[in-house]
Amino acid sequence: MHCPLDCEYLQEARRREPLPEVDPEAFPNKDIRLTEKFLREHEQILMYLSVKLTQAALETPDVLDSDVREALGGLVQTYRTLQSGLYYQSRPANPMAAAVFDRSQASIDEYRKMSAEESGLQSVRDAEILGVFAFLQRLQIQHENGRPLGRAFIDFMRQQFPLPEAPAPSSLIL
């Protein structure tokens, strides 16, 4: 059983724990260029997929940072393969990572549908999604604490990309 992410003792420990030193040269997929301009131009899809990734992680029981890392690796590989013209999903074998992967894939379909309804065009390309997932993959590496049962990245995402609040149930009786 994990300590709840909003546990005051866990939050205090996270504030005191320094982030691990990460060498940018050690990042996977270094060939995917991520610039400030790319992030600004694709802020809407970045925010949407970040919230959906956070939601998938929080709603998958017992998911760990390592599961999210594996899901992001599969998503990057899937969209990298799409760049070559092949359709092949690199779905993780790990059931937790696969659940996050599947929900993230579904959120892309939702985003494309919403985007098409708003503009009448399919406005998000696979290359843009690949860039967003590569960015999230790098963010995950920077914010995980490296512990086998760690959830520091999930907590970071929860704080940076809060989930939209569900509307309160109506008390109107018909």
FILUM-418533 format. One record per residue (C-alpha): residue in one letter; x, y, z. Coordinates in steps of 0.5 Angstrom, whole numbers. Layout:
BEGIN
aa, u, v, w
a, X, Y, Z
...
% end
This chain:
BEGIN
aa, u, v, w
m, 0, 0, 0
h, 3, 7, -2
c, 2, 13, 2
p, -3, 18, -1
l, 0, 23, -5
d, -3, 29, -1
c, 0, 26, 5
e, 3, 32, 9
y, 9, 27, 11
l, 11, 25, 4
q, 10, 32, 1
e, 15, 35, 7
a, 20, 29, 5
r, 19, 31, -3
r, 21, 38, -1
r, 27, 36, 2
e, 29, 31, -3
p, 34, 34, -8
l, 32, 32, -15
p, 37, 27, -18
e, 43, 30, -22
v, 41, 28, -30
d, 46, 29, -35
p, 42, 31, -42
e, 46, 27, -46
a, 43, 21, -42
f, 36, 23, -45
p, 33, 18, -50
n, 31, 20, -56
k, 36, 26, -57
d, 35, 26, -64
i, 28, 29, -63
r, 29, 36, -62
l, 25, 40, -57
t, 26, 47, -57
e, 22, 53, -53
k, 19, 55, -60
f, 16, 48, -61
l, 13, 48, -54
r, 10, 54, -54
e, 7, 53, -61
h, 4, 46, -59
e, 2, 48, -52
q, -5, 46, -52
i, -3, 39, -54
l, 2, 39, -49
m, -2, 41, -44
y, -8, 36, -46
l, -4, 30, -46
s, 0, 32, -40
v, -7, 32, -36
k, -9, 26, -39
l, -3, 22, -37
t, -3, 25, -30
q, -10, 22, -30
a, -9, 16, -33
a, -3, 15, -28
l, -7, 17, -22
e, -13, 13, -24
t, -9, 6, -25
p, -9, 3, -18
d, -2, 2, -16
v, 2, 5, -22
l, 9, 7, -21
d, 14, 12, -24
s, 17, 6, -27
d, 10, 4, -30
v, 9, 11, -33
r, 17, 11, -36
e, 15, 5, -39
a, 9, 7, -42
l, 12, 14, -45
g, 17, 10, -48
g, 12, 5, -52
l, 9, 12, -54
v, 15, 15, -56
q, 17, 9, -60
t, 10, 8, -63
y, 10, 15, -66
r, 17, 14, -68
t, 15, 8, -72
l, 9, 12, -75
q, 14, 17, -78
s, 17, 12, -82
g, 10, 10, -85
l, 9, 4, -81
y, 3, 3, -76
y, 6, -1, -70
q, 4, 0, -63
s, 10, -1, -58
r, 5, -3, -53
p, 8, -5, -46
a, 8, -12, -44
n, 7, -9, -36
p, 0, -9, -35
m, 0, -2, -31
a, 5, 1, -36
a, 0, -2, -42
a, -6, 1, -38
v, -3, 8, -38
f, -1, 7, -45
d, -8, 5, -47
r, -11, 11, -44
s, -6, 16, -47
q, -7, 13, -54
a, -15, 14, -53
s, -14, 21, -51
i, -10, 23, -57
d, -16, 20, -61
e, -21, 24, -57
y, -16, 31, -58
r, -16, 29, -65
k, -24, 29, -65
m, -25, 35, -61
s, -20, 39, -66
a, -23, 37, -72
e, -30, 39, -69
e, -27, 46, -67
s, -23, 47, -74
g, -26, 42, -79
l, -19, 40, -80
q, -14, 35, -77
s, -10, 40, -74
v, -5, 35, -70
r, 0, 31, -73
d, 4, 25, -71
a, 11, 29, -71
e, 8, 34, -66
i, 5, 28, -62
l, 12, 25, -62
g, 15, 31, -60
v, 10, 32, -54
f, 11, 25, -51
a, 19, 26, -52
f, 18, 32, -48
l, 14, 28, -43
q, 19, 23, -43
r, 25, 27, -41
l, 21, 31, -36
q, 20, 24, -33
i, 27, 22, -32
q, 28, 29, -29
h, 23, 28, -24
e, 23, 21, -22
n, 27, 20, -15
g, 30, 13, -18
r, 27, 9, -12
p, 24, 2, -14
l, 17, 4, -11
g, 18, 11, -13
r, 12, 16, -15
a, 15, 23, -15
f, 14, 24, -22
i, 7, 22, -21
d, 6, 27, -16
f, 10, 32, -20
m, 5, 32, -25
r, -1, 32, -21
q, 2, 38, -18
q, 3, 41, -25
f, -3, 39, -29
p, -8, 39, -24
l, -14, 35, -26
p, -21, 38, -28
e, -26, 38, -22
a, -32, 34, -24
p, -38, 38, -23
a, -42, 37, -17
p, -48, 33, -17
s, -54, 36, -18
s, -59, 36, -12
l, -65, 38, -16
i, -70, 32, -16
l, -75, 31, -22
% end
